[in-house]
Amino acid sequence: MAKIRRSMIPAESRETLLDLIDEITVTLEELQASERKGTLCPYGEGSKAAYVHVLEFIQQRWSESEEAGLGFNIEEEFPV
């Protein structure tokens, strides 16, 4: 039976979502910088689209998303 690997640092669900939003946003900013430089590979393009989708999912489903920093149009900020 496969074991599920979990983070070594315990966190509550709200904190986990906030950390996830931060990680995804930083990654999207890096991907966008690569895109501006013309160095974004096809894998990076797909990753960017997936990250945008995840942020939009969180924004739509989590009632506290606006207070958590997602009170903006994600696709305008990170066009796919």
DSSP file with accessible surface (Angstrom, degrees, kcal/mol):
  #  RESIDUE AA STRUCTURE BP1 BP2  ACC     N-H-->O    O-->H-N    N-H-->O    O-->H-N    TCO  KAPPA ALPHA  PHI   PSI    X-CA   Y-CA   Z-CA
    1    1 A M              0   0  233      0, 0.0     2,-0.2     0, 0.0     0, 0.0   0.000 360.0 360.0 360.0 131.6    0.0    0.0    0.0
    2    2 A A        -     0   0   95      1,-0.1     2,-0.3     0, 0.0     0, 0.0  -0.499 360.0-132.3 -75.9 138.1    1.4    3.4   -1.0
    3    3 A K        -     0   0  195     -2,-0.2     2,-0.5     1,-0.0    -1,-0.1  -0.696  16.3-125.0 -87.6 142.2    2.0    6.0    1.7
    4    4 A I        -     0   0  129     -2,-0.3     2,-0.4     1,-0.0    -1,-0.0  -0.759  23.2-140.9 -86.1 124.1    0.8    9.5    1.3
    5    5 A R        -     0   0  236     -2,-0.5     2,-0.3     3,-0.0     3,-0.0  -0.743  24.0-177.5 -87.1 133.6    3.6   12.0    1.7
    6    6 A R        -     0   0  192     -2,-0.4     0, 0.0     1,-0.1     0, 0.0  -0.868  35.6 -80.7-126.7 160.8    2.7   15.2    3.5
    7    7 A S        -     0   0   96     -2,-0.3    -1,-0.1     1,-0.1     4,-0.1  -0.219  31.7-132.3 -58.1 148.6    4.5   18.3    4.4
    8    8 A M  S    S+     0   0  175      1,-0.1    -1,-0.1     2,-0.1    -2,-0.0   0.629  91.7  73.9 -77.8 -12.9    6.8   18.1    7.4
    9    9 A I  S    S-     0   0  126      2,-0.0    -2,-0.1     0, 0.0    -1,-0.1  -0.891  82.1-137.7-106.9 111.9    5.4   21.4    8.7
   10   10 A P        +     0   0  119      0, 0.0     2,-0.3     0, 0.0    -2,-0.1  -0.397  31.4 169.4 -67.5 143.4    1.8   21.0   10.1
   11   11 A A        -     0   0   44     -4,-0.1     2,-0.1    -2,-0.1    -4,-0.0  -0.992  34.7-108.6-151.4 154.2   -0.6   23.8    9.2
   12   12 A E     >  -     0   0  146     -2,-0.3     4,-2.4     1,-0.1     5,-0.2  -0.366  41.1-105.1 -76.2 164.0   -4.2   24.7    9.3
   13   13 A S  H  > S+     0   0   92      1,-0.2     4,-2.6     2,-0.2     5,-0.2   0.895 119.2  51.4 -62.8 -38.9   -6.2   24.7    6.1
   14   14 A R  H  > S+     0   0  109      1,-0.2     4,-2.4     2,-0.2    -1,-0.2   0.944 112.1  46.4 -63.3 -46.3   -6.4   28.6    5.9
   15   15 A E  H  > S+     0   0   97      1,-0.2     4,-2.6     2,-0.2    -1,-0.2   0.893 111.2  53.0 -63.0 -38.7   -2.7   28.9    6.4
   16   16 A T  H  X S+     0   0   70     -4,-2.4     4,-2.6     2,-0.2    -1,-0.2   0.929 109.4  48.0 -63.2 -44.7   -2.1   26.2    3.8
   17   17 A L  H  X S+     0   0   46     -4,-2.6     4,-2.8     2,-0.2    -2,-0.2   0.913 111.5  50.4 -62.8 -41.9   -4.3   28.0    1.2
   18   18 A L  H  X S+     0   0   45     -4,-2.4     4,-2.3     2,-0.2    -2,-0.2   0.924 112.3  46.9 -62.3 -43.4   -2.5   31.3    1.9
   19   19 A D  H  X S+     0   0   80     -4,-2.6     4,-2.7     2,-0.2    -2,-0.2   0.905 112.0  51.1 -63.8 -40.9    0.9   29.5    1.4
   20   20 A L  H  X S+     0   0   75     -4,-2.6     4,-2.8     2,-0.2     5,-0.3   0.926 109.1  50.3 -63.6 -44.0   -0.3   27.9   -1.7
   21   21 A I  H  X S+     0   0    5     -4,-2.8     4,-2.6     1,-0.2     5,-0.2   0.929 112.1  48.3 -59.2 -45.1   -1.6   31.2   -3.1
   22   22 A D  H  X S+     0   0   97     -4,-2.3     4,-2.5     2,-0.2     5,-0.2   0.933 112.5  47.8 -61.2 -47.1    1.8   32.8   -2.4
   23   23 A E  H  X S+     0   0  130     -4,-2.7     4,-2.2     1,-0.2    -2,-0.2   0.926 114.8  45.2 -61.4 -45.0    3.8   29.9   -4.0
   24   24 A I  H  X S+     0   0    8     -4,-2.8     4,-2.8     2,-0.2    -1,-0.2   0.917 112.7  50.8 -67.2 -41.8    1.6   29.9   -7.1
   25   25 A T  H  X S+     0   0   28     -4,-2.6     4,-2.4    -5,-0.3    -2,-0.2   0.929 111.1  47.9 -63.1 -44.2    1.7   33.7   -7.5
   26   26 A V  H  X S+     0   0   66     -4,-2.5     4,-2.1     1,-0.2    -1,-0.2   0.932 112.9  49.1 -62.2 -43.3    5.5   33.8   -7.2
   27   27 A T  H  X S+     0   0   34     -4,-2.2     4,-2.7    -5,-0.2    -2,-0.2   0.921 110.1  50.8 -63.5 -41.8    5.8   31.0   -9.7
   28   28 A L  H  X S+     0   0    0     -4,-2.8     4,-2.7     1,-0.2    -1,-0.2   0.899 108.4  52.3 -63.4 -38.5    3.5   32.8  -12.1
   29   29 A E  H  X S+     0   0  102     -4,-2.4     4,-2.0     2,-0.2    -1,-0.2   0.907 111.0  47.6 -63.5 -39.8    5.5   36.0  -11.8
   30   30 A E  H  X S+     0   0  120     -4,-2.1     4,-2.1     2,-0.2    -2,-0.2   0.919 112.7  48.1 -66.9 -42.7    8.7   34.0  -12.7
   31   31 A L  H  X S+     0   0   27     -4,-2.7     4,-2.3     1,-0.2    -2,-0.2   0.906 110.9  51.4 -64.2 -39.2    7.0   32.4  -15.6
   32   32 A Q  H  X S+     0   0   31     -4,-2.7     4,-2.4     2,-0.2    -1,-0.2   0.889 107.6  52.5 -66.2 -37.5    5.7   35.7  -16.8
   33   33 A A  H  X S+     0   0   32     -4,-2.0     4,-1.7     2,-0.2    -1,-0.2   0.918 110.2  48.7 -63.8 -41.3    9.2   37.2  -16.6
   34   34 A S  H  X>S+     0   0   35     -4,-2.1     5,-2.7     1,-0.2     4,-0.7   0.896 109.6  52.8 -63.7 -38.8   10.5   34.3  -18.7
   35   35 A E  H ><5S+     0   0   81     -4,-2.3     3,-0.9     1,-0.2    -2,-0.2   0.919 107.3  50.7 -64.0 -42.5    7.7   34.9  -21.2
   36   36 A R  H 3<5S+     0   0  177     -4,-2.4    -1,-0.2     1,-0.3    -2,-0.2   0.856 111.1  49.3 -63.0 -35.1    8.6   38.6  -21.5
   37   37 A K  H 3<5S-     0   0  155     -4,-1.7    -1,-0.3    -5,-0.2    -2,-0.2   0.573 115.1-118.7 -79.0 -10.5   12.2   37.6  -22.2
   38   38 A G  T <<5S+     0   0   66     -3,-0.9    -3,-0.2    -4,-0.7    -2,-0.1   0.689  86.0 110.5  80.8  20.3   11.1   35.1  -24.8
   39   39 A T      < +     0   0   93     -5,-2.7     2,-0.6    -6,-0.2    -4,-0.2   0.239  35.2 122.7-111.9  13.5   12.5   32.2  -22.9
   40   40 A L        -     0   0   24     -6,-0.6    -9,-0.0    -5,-0.1    -8,-0.0  -0.655  50.6-150.0 -81.2 119.8    9.3   30.4  -21.8
   41   41 A C     >  -     0   0   65     -2,-0.6     4,-2.1     1,-0.1     3,-0.3  -0.343  30.6 -98.9 -82.5 167.4    9.3   26.9  -23.1
   42   42 A P  H  > S+     0   0  106      0, 0.0     4,-2.2     0, 0.0     5,-0.2   0.870 125.5  55.2 -55.8 -36.9    6.1   25.0  -24.0
   43   43 A Y  H  > S+     0   0  186      1,-0.2     4,-2.5     2,-0.2     5,-0.2   0.921 107.5  49.8 -62.1 -41.7    6.2   23.2  -20.6
   44   44 A G  H  > S+     0   0    4     -3,-0.3     4,-2.6     2,-0.2    -1,-0.2   0.881 108.0  53.4 -63.7 -37.7    6.3   26.6  -18.9
   45   45 A E  H  X S+     0   0  107     -4,-2.1     4,-2.1     2,-0.2    -1,-0.2   0.925 111.3  45.7 -62.8 -43.5    3.3   27.8  -21.0
   46   46 A G  H  X S+     0   0   44     -4,-2.2     4,-2.2     2,-0.2    -2,-0.2   0.902 112.2  51.2 -66.5 -39.4    1.3   24.8  -19.9
   47   47 A S  H  X S+     0   0   19     -4,-2.5     4,-2.8     2,-0.2     5,-0.2   0.918 108.2  52.3 -62.6 -43.6    2.4   25.2  -16.3
   48   48 A K  H  X S+     0   0    3     -4,-2.6     4,-2.5     1,-0.2     5,-0.2   0.933 109.5  48.9 -59.3 -45.9    1.3   28.9  -16.4
   49   49 A A  H  X S+     0   0   37     -4,-2.1     4,-2.2     1,-0.2    -1,-0.2   0.909 112.4  48.7 -60.8 -41.6   -2.1   27.9  -17.7
   50   50 A A  H  X S+     0   0   54     -4,-2.2     4,-2.3     2,-0.2    -2,-0.2   0.917 111.3  49.1 -66.1 -42.7   -2.5   25.3  -15.0
   51   51 A Y  H  X S+     0   0   84     -4,-2.8     4,-2.5     2,-0.2    -1,-0.2   0.898 110.4  50.8 -64.7 -40.6   -1.4   27.7  -12.2
   52   52 A V  H  X S+     0   0    3     -4,-2.5     4,-2.6    -5,-0.2     5,-0.2   0.935 110.0  51.0 -61.0 -43.5   -3.9   30.3  -13.4
   53   53 A H  H  X S+     0   0  123     -4,-2.2     4,-2.3    -5,-0.2    -2,-0.2   0.917 109.9  49.2 -60.4 -43.4   -6.6   27.7  -13.4
   54   54 A V  H  X S+     0   0   54     -4,-2.3     4,-2.6     2,-0.2    -1,-0.2   0.925 111.0  49.3 -64.6 -44.2   -5.8   26.7   -9.8
   55   55 A L  H  X S+     0   0    0     -4,-2.5     4,-2.8     1,-0.2    -1,-0.2   0.921 111.8  49.1 -61.7 -41.3   -5.8   30.3   -8.6
   56   56 A E  H  X S+     0   0   33     -4,-2.6     4,-2.4     2,-0.2    -1,-0.2   0.893 109.5  52.8 -64.9 -37.2   -9.1   30.9  -10.3
   57   57 A F  H  X S+     0   0  100     -4,-2.3     4,-2.1    -5,-0.2     5,-0.2   0.942 111.7  44.9 -61.6 -47.8  -10.5   27.8   -8.7
   58   58 A I  H  X S+     0   0   12     -4,-2.6     4,-2.6     1,-0.2    -2,-0.2   0.931 112.3  53.0 -61.7 -44.2   -9.4   29.0   -5.3
   59   59 A Q  H  < S+     0   0   52     -4,-2.8     6,-0.2     1,-0.2    -2,-0.2   0.900 113.7  42.2 -58.8 -41.7  -10.8   32.4   -6.0
   60   60 A Q  H  < S+     0   0  148     -4,-2.4    -1,-0.2     1,-0.2    -2,-0.2   0.827 121.8  38.2 -76.1 -31.9  -14.2   31.1   -7.0
   61   61 A R  H  < S+     0   0  180     -4,-2.1     2,-0.6    -5,-0.2    -2,-0.2   0.728 100.9  73.6 -95.2 -24.8  -14.5   28.5   -4.2
   62   62 A W    ><  -     0   0   39     -4,-2.6     3,-1.9    -5,-0.2     4,-0.3  -0.826  62.3-155.1-101.5 120.2  -13.0   30.2   -1.1
   63   63 A S  T 3  S+     0   0  107     -2,-0.6     3,-0.3     1,-0.3     4,-0.2   0.750  95.6  51.2 -64.2 -22.4  -15.1   32.9    0.5
   64   64 A E  T 3> S+     0   0   68      1,-0.2     4,-1.5     2,-0.1    -1,-0.3   0.293  76.7 107.5 -96.6  11.5  -12.0   34.6    1.9
   65   65 A S  T <4>S+     0   0   11     -3,-1.9     5,-2.6     1,-0.2     6,-0.2   0.874  75.7  52.6 -62.3 -37.4  -10.1   34.7   -1.3
   66   66 A E  I >4>S+     0   0  137     -3,-0.3     3,-1.6    -4,-0.3     5,-0.6   0.944 111.1  46.3 -65.0 -44.1  -10.4   38.4   -1.8
   67   67 A E  I 345S+     0   0  137      1,-0.3    -1,-0.2    -4,-0.2    -2,-0.2   0.761 107.3  60.9 -67.4 -22.6   -9.1   39.2    1.7
   68   68 A A  I 3<5S-     0   0   18     -4,-1.5    -1,-0.3    -3,-0.0    -2,-0.2   0.355 130.5 -89.9 -87.4   5.3   -6.3   36.7    1.0
   69   69 A G  I < 5S+     0   0   47     -3,-1.6    -3,-0.2    -4,-0.1    -2,-0.1   0.503 101.1 107.6 103.2   6.4   -5.0   38.7   -2.0
   70   70 A L  I   < +     0   0    2     -5,-2.6     2,-1.1    -6,-0.2    -4,-0.2   0.024  35.6 120.3-105.8  31.1   -7.0   37.3   -4.9
   71   71 A G      < +     0   0   51     -5,-0.6     2,-0.3    -6,-0.2    -1,-0.1  -0.268  60.4  76.8 -88.5  49.6   -9.3   40.3   -5.3
   72   72 A F  S    S-     0   0   68     -2,-1.1     2,-0.9    -3,-0.0     3,-0.1  -0.941  95.7 -85.1-148.1 167.3   -8.2   40.9   -8.9
   73   73 A N     >  -     0   0   84     -2,-0.3     4,-1.9     1,-0.2     3,-0.3  -0.698  39.0-163.4 -80.0 108.6   -8.8   39.5  -12.4
   74   74 A I  H  > S+     0   0    0     -2,-0.9     4,-2.9     1,-0.2    -1,-0.2   0.898  85.4  51.3 -64.8 -42.2   -6.3   36.6  -12.5
   75   75 A E  H  4 S+     0   0   98      1,-0.2    -1,-0.2     2,-0.2     5,-0.1   0.788 109.4  51.3 -70.6 -25.1   -6.3   36.2  -16.3
   76   76 A E  H  4 S+     0   0  152     -3,-0.3    -1,-0.2     1,-0.1    -2,-0.2   0.882 115.2  42.4 -73.1 -39.2   -5.7   39.9  -16.8
   77   77 A E  H  < S+     0   0  102     -4,-1.9    -2,-0.2     1,-0.3    -3,-0.2   0.872 131.7  24.1 -72.3 -39.6   -2.7   39.8  -14.4
   78   78 A F  S  < S-     0   0    3     -4,-2.9    -1,-0.3    -5,-0.2    -2,-0.1  -0.646  85.6-161.0-127.2  73.9   -1.4   36.6  -15.8
   79   79 A P              0   0   69      0, 0.0    -3,-0.1     0, 0.0    -4,-0.1  -0.280 360.0 360.0 -61.7 138.9   -2.7   36.3  -19.4
   80   80 A V              0   0  104     -5,-0.1   -34,-0.0   -31,-0.1   -35,-0.0  -0.822 360.0 360.0-101.8 360.0   -2.6   32.8  -20.8
